[in-house]
Amino acid sequence: MATLLEARQVTKSFGGGLLDRRHTVALRQFSLALAEDRPSITAVVGESGSGKTTLARLLLGLLTPTDGQVSYRGRDLVTMSRRQRRIFRREVQAVFQDPYEVYNPFYRVDHVLSVPVAKFSLAASRAAARSLIEDALRAVGLRPEETLGRFPHQLSGGQRQRVMVARALLLRPRVILADEPVSMVDASLRATILGALRQMTLDLQIPVVYITHDLATAYQIAENIVVLYRGAVVETGDVELVVKDPRHPYTQLLIGSIPLPGVERTWAADGGAPANPLPGAGATGCLFADRCPSAMPACRVSPPPLFQTDRHRLVACLLYREAPTLPAHEMATAFVHAVTPRGGGPGTPAAPPAPAAP
Amino acid sequence: MRPDVLRVRGLSVRYHTPGGAVRAADGITFSLRADERLGIAGESGSGKSTMALSLLRLIKPPGHIEAGEVWLDGRDLMTLPEDEMRRLRLARIALVPQGSMNSLNPVLRIRGQVADALRDHGVPTTRRQLDERLGDLLPRVGLDREVADMFPHQLSGGMKQRACIAIAMSLSPRVIVADEPTSALDVVVQKQVMDTLARVQADLGASVILVGHDMGLMAQFVDRLGVMYAGKLVEISPVRDVFTAPLHPYTRMLIASLPSLERKGVFQGIPGLPPPLRDLPGGCAFHPRCPLAVDRCRRETPVLREARSDAWAACHLV
């Protein structure tokens, strides 16, 4: 089984020359490997400033790593030939956050769909192109006759975002990278769009990287999760383990802070304030130490390695130093790979096509 | 039952647009009780923010309040002269605005912004008095006193939002209207800000109206929850009832569309889209998306009525 997209010990820092101390490390020693023919969704979760978007841009080759490398089918994105890069551009598709910004308001929505078809010569004739586009739209629950020929402002945010998912689908990609695809969409449409994304992984048998700040949707659609804090992986592995029984103090804080839409579980009492702050920590050691209730002196010495607390979970925290460590670039070996199609959820073809304006 | 603090009756707001008039809030009727936290939830375009701003008469043209009464302290706010309304704002009914980053003056230190608000309400603000006030206000929202001498750009999003809460509470209002106070914040900070708001509310013995789209936040924060759809209040019930036994089909489907952290694969979108406000379907505005719709739903607009004790819904079927 070949590795498609791979990040090996990628670090990205911004700003600052040698003498400038203001430089920011957006992502630290990040590794991830997506294997072919494994239709699983990997969620990358973090708050603002955790390096999520930097990661997306690195994986798409829109940013060059400061250290480490990102490769596709074993070839470094930086040294790729033009031809290889063209293949990469087609096979790795992105769905971005803002369904308003990606459109040129002067073109009809057809434009974002027909350009890639022409550019990558996906269809032999105009009619073939049209039917390709229509199929892709139907796959995300849109009616082609109500979508094509319209201008972006005539569609709702949810429709626009579904068109973007359709565009990604159209190119028969091998990897999908979705950066906050539903954060600007209303709750009632979120499930539909994520359902389309989920269905796509199953139909096309491709891996998806789902980057989000929303743990609840990550839990719903992903098999594996990577929790980032200030650019570093704090906990990763099987989403069931990480979300249901978080081990890292940061993951615990994050999950405890989510306002759950139900009355069974209530928000914990006041939390988040450092109970036992270690001033000056974070510079060399664990980045969370200055907010961590369990911080100890060893936490500020060096960044904690990944401890394998379970077969399918790694935690970067010294509280688990009894467990064996795993080198960061082998992180993906702890992931679960079984695909579990779920009945009744977003995995099933969600929602009949939407009437545009009843 | 606790006495009412604020009574809203038939509040309607209309926006004039080039494409015709749009009624963004339509006949909103509810009461806010003493010490209560009331949530008003809805998706984008449901009219929740319009409703919130109209309570304080802060609707700007092309919008205007078309009809309705808002009773506070025995007076109908909608009929007060503007200068009296101006005195009541902040003093009796305060707003924590959406997006604190845009509502603070970027060239004024926090001290100056608080002073502005107090001065406008005739509170004397000598340097000593102001220091005293700030020394009292800022710790109550979990901010250091030093924050008083900082500019908004020196504060994080959560700190700015707390500064807004400090201003809102500065004259001990009876009602605080918080319009999506945490929509731009991370969950950890969001929880801290909501904890702050809860503490302030308890301190003042005020009532809070929380307006927002996040049903999770509502479940965790409010006592009673109203749900808006296409400009109308379609349900208002104790929050436990809304989540365990929702009355209106829209509420039911909205709750089913929320991803849970408990069980996997149980969230399902609502088919279709909300109708454009300038072209609402006849009868119940939700009928084109409602799986239970019958003929009557297409013809007749349902009114809000009490279906169970304290639980109200606008649906022919309940």
Contacts between the chains, C-beta under 8 A, distances in Angstrom:
chain1	res1	chain2	res2	distance
A	47	B	186	3.9
A	47	B	187	7.1
A	47	B	188	6.7
A	48	B	186	5.6
A	156	B	273	5.5
A	157	B	44	7.7
A	158	B	273	6.9
A	159	B	273	7.5
A	186	B	43	4.1
A	186	B	44	5.7
A	186	B	213	6.9
A	187	B	43	6.8
A	187	B	213	6.9
A	187	B	215	6.8
A	187	B	254	6.6
A	187	B	257	5.3
A	187	B	258	6.0
A	188	B	43	6.4
A	188	B	253	6.9
A	188	B	254	6.0
A	188	B	257	4.6
A	188	B	269	5.6
A	188	B	270	3.9
A	189	B	269	5.8
A	189	B	270	7.7
A	189	B	273	7.8
A	190	B	257	7.0
A	190	B	259	7.6
A	190	B	269	6.9
A	191	B	257	4.9
A	191	B	259	7.4
A	191	B	267	4.7
A	191	B	268	5.5
A	191	B	269	3.7
A	192	B	269	3.4
A	192	B	271	7.9
A	193	B	269	7.8
A	195	B	269	6.9
A	213	B	186	6.8
A	213	B	187	7.6
A	214	B	259	7.7
A	215	B	187	8.0
A	215	B	261	7.0
A	216	B	216	7.8
A	216	B	258	7.7
A	216	B	259	4.0
A	216	B	260	6.8
A	216	B	261	5.5
A	217	B	259	4.9
A	219	B	259	6.9
A	219	B	261	5.6
A	219	B	264	7.0
A	220	B	259	4.4
A	220	B	260	7.8
A	220	B	264	6.2
A	220	B	265	7.0
A	220	B	267	6.1
A	243	B	261	6.0
A	244	B	261	7.9
A	253	B	188	6.0
A	254	B	187	6.5
A	254	B	188	6.4
A	255	B	261	7.3
A	256	B	191	8.0
A	257	B	187	4.4
A	257	B	188	4.6
A	257	B	190	7.0
A	257	B	191	4.2
A	258	B	187	5.5
A	258	B	216	6.7
A	258	B	261	6.8
A	259	B	187	7.6
A	259	B	190	7.5
A	259	B	191	7.3
A	259	B	194	7.7
A	259	B	214	6.6
A	259	B	216	3.7
A	259	B	217	4.4
A	259	B	218	8.0
A	259	B	219	6.6
A	259	B	220	4.2
A	259	B	221	7.3
A	260	B	216	5.4
A	260	B	219	6.5
A	260	B	220	6.9
A	260	B	260	7.2
A	260	B	261	6.2
A	260	B	262	7.9
A	261	B	215	4.4
A	261	B	216	4.2
A	261	B	218	7.7
A	261	B	219	5.1
A	261	B	243	7.0
A	261	B	255	6.8
A	261	B	258	4.2
A	261	B	260	7.1
A	262	B	219	5.8
A	262	B	243	5.6
A	262	B	260	6.8
A	262	B	262	7.4
A	263	B	219	5.9
A	263	B	239	6.7
A	263	B	240	4.9
A	263	B	243	4.9
A	263	B	244	6.5
A	264	B	262	7.6
A	265	B	262	7.5
A	266	B	220	6.5
A	267	B	191	6.7
A	267	B	220	4.4
A	267	B	221	8.0
A	270	B	195	5.3
A	271	B	191	6.9
A	272	B	188	5.3
A	272	B	189	7.8
A	272	B	191	6.3
A	272	B	192	5.3
A	273	B	192	7.8
A	342	B	264	6.3
A	342	B	265	3.6
A	343	B	265	7.0
A	344	B	265	5.9
A	344	B	266	6.7
A	344	B	268	7.6
A	345	B	264	6.7
A	345	B	265	2.6
A	345	B	266	6.2
A	345	B	267	6.8
A	345	B	268	7.4
A	346	B	265	7.0
A	346	B	267	6.4
A	346	B	268	7.3
A	346	B	269	7.9
A	347	B	265	6.3
A	350	B	268	6.6
A	350	B	269	5.6
A	351	B	268	7.6
A	351	B	269	5.0
A	351	B	270	7.7
A	351	B	271	4.4
A	352	B	271	5.5
A	354	B	271	6.4
A	354	B	272	5.1
A	354	B	273	5.6
A	355	B	272	5.5
A	355	B	273	7.5
A	355	B	288	6.7
A	356	B	273	7.1
A	357	B	273	7.3
A	357	B	275	6.9
A	357	B	276	6.0
A	357	B	279	7.0
A	358	B	272	6.5
A	358	B	273	7.8
A	358	B	275	5.8
A	358	B	281	5.7
A	358	B	288	3.5
A	358	B	289	7.4
